[in-house]
Amino acid sequence: MNDPQPDGDSDSQRQLDELSARVAANRAEIDQLQAGVESARRRADESEARADRSEARANESDARADASDERARAHEARSDDDRVRLDGLESRADVDRQMIAALQADGTRGRQHAAHLEVALRSSRRIGAAIGIVMAVRRVDEDGAFQVLKEASSHANRKLREIADEVVRTGDVSELPEL
């Protein structure tokens, strides 16, 4: 005697399945963003290490240039040859300094990118959670829940992540617009 389940149960099961699928998709997206953050951090650390090595080489080049300059003054007869060599060392030191500046800028960009990815990851989690709350309370699909949050953001002239934070914090969707 198997009684068919009422439509309400199958709708609830379907919504639960949709929510489970979205949670799985959000987890995959979160894992991907975390991998991107980790990769950006590694690149920033590598750039910083290269900059440190280049700076050490530049300091060594400066020291060699200073020694060369001393020899040039001590041996006035060979001053022309020493000047040429000193100019070459100074040119290499200038190139090293430019490389240091470029590597440091690259490291800074990498750290900024990692910070932006972390903010995006936190926002994505909150928005996903808010979508789930709206779906459960309003009994709408994922797209409908997202539209509700977008409308609320537009009407309140607030960022979507702020609206999502509030919904997640309070669990209250009564202030959100009806679609």
Secondary structure, 3 states (H helix, E strand, C coil): CCCCCCHHHHHHHHHHHHHHHHHHHHHHHHHHHHHHHHHHHHHHHHHHHHHHHHHHHHHHHHHHHHHHHHHHHHCHHHHHHHHHHHHHHHHHHHHHHHHHHHHHHHHHHHHHHHHHHHHHHHHHHHHHHHHHHHHHHHCCCHHHHHHHHHHHHHHHCCCHHHHHHHHHHHCCCCCCCCC
